[in-house]
Structures are given as structure tokens and as C-alpha cells.
């Protein structure tokens, strides 16, 4: 999945720009937890964002 597609979906749903890659990662983690995306898509998104330097809010707990 391309980063622009991720950003566009975030903007459409939240009516704002993501401030950081971490915002995108947290957004897609929530979508996964609520069953809106499947594990395959989640892993692809997570791996891509993590490789770009994103860290999850859950990693700080």
C-alpha cells in the first residue's frame, strides 16, 4: 500500500492531516483492532511504516 493512499484515507476519515508517521500507525492499529482491516493488510502497513521510522504508542507501554 502506498503512503499516499494511507494519508488520503486518514485525511478522509479524520478531516485532518496526520502530524507524523506515528499518527498513521496508530490509526491503522485501531482499524485492525476494531476489525476494519485484516491481518495481512495490517502487517503490510505496520512493516512499511515501521521501516520508515514510525513507532506505535503501544510500544511505550
Contact map, one row per residue, 1 for C-alpha under 8 A:
1110110000000000000000000000000000000000000110000000000000000
1111110000000000000000000000000000000000000000000000000000000
1111111000000000000000000000000000000000000000000000000000000
0111111100000000000000000000000000000000000000000000000000000
1111111110000000000000000000000000000000000000000000000000000
1111111111000000000000010000000000000000000000000000000000000
0011111111100000110000010000000000000000000000000000000000000
0001111111110000000000000000000000000000000000000000000000000
0000111111111000000000000000000000000000000000000000000000000
0000011111111111110000010010000000000000000000000000000000000
0000001111111111110000000000000000000000000000000000000000000
0000000111111111000000000000000000000000000000000000000000000
0000000011111110000000000000000000000000000000000000000000000
0000000001111111100000000000000000000000000000000000000000000
0000000001111111100000000000000000000000000000000000000000000
0000000001110111110000000000000000000000000000000000000000000
0000001001100111111000000000000000000000000000000000000000000
0000001001100001111110110000000000000000000000000000000000000
0000000000000000111110100000000000000000000000000000000000000
0000000000000000011111110000000000000000000000000000010000000
0000000000000000011111111000000000000000000000001001111000000
0000000000000000000111111100000000000000000000000000011110000
0000000000000000011111111110000000000000000000000000000000000
0000011001000000010111111111000000000000000000001000000000000
0000000000000000000011111111100000000000000011001000011100000
0000000000000000000001111111110000000000000000000000000110000
0000000001000000000000111111111000000000000000000000000000000
0000000000000000000000011111111100000000010010000000000000000
0000000000000000000000001111111110000000010000000000000000000
0000000000000000000000000111111111000000000000000000000000000
0000000000000000000000000011111111111000000000000000000000000
0000000000000000000000000001111111111110010000000000000000000
0000000000000000000000000000111111110000000000000000000000000
0000000000000000000000000000011111110000000000000000000000000
0000000000000000000000000000001111111100000000000000000000000
0000000000000000000000000000001111111100000000000000000000000
0000000000000000000000000000001100111110110000000000000000000
0000000000000000000000000000000100111111110000000000000000000
0000000000000000000000000000000100001111111000000000000000000
0000000000000000000000000000000000000111111100000000000000000
0000000000000000000000000000000000001111111110000000000000000
0000000000000000000000000001100100001111111111000000000000000
0000000000000000000000000000000000000011111111100000000000000
1000000000000000000000000000000000000001111111110000000000000
1000000000000000000000001001000000000000111111111000000000000
0000000000000000000000001000000000000000011111111100000000000
0000000000000000000000000000000000000000001111111110000000000
0000000000000000000000000000000000000000000111111111000000000
0000000000000000000010011000000000000000000011111111110000000
0000000000000000000000000000000000000000000001111111111000000
0000000000000000000000000000000000000000000000111111110000000
0000000000000000000010000000000000000000000000011111110000000
0000000000000000000010000000000000000000000000001111111000000
0000000000000000000111001000000000000000000000001111111100000
0000000000000000000011001000000000000000000000000100111110100
0000000000000000000001001100000000000000000000000000011111110
0000000000000000000001000100000000000000000000000000001111111
0000000000000000000000000000000000000000000000000000000111111
0000000000000000000000000000000000000000000000000000001111111
0000000000000000000000000000000000000000000000000000000111111
0000000000000000000000000000000000000000000000000000000011111
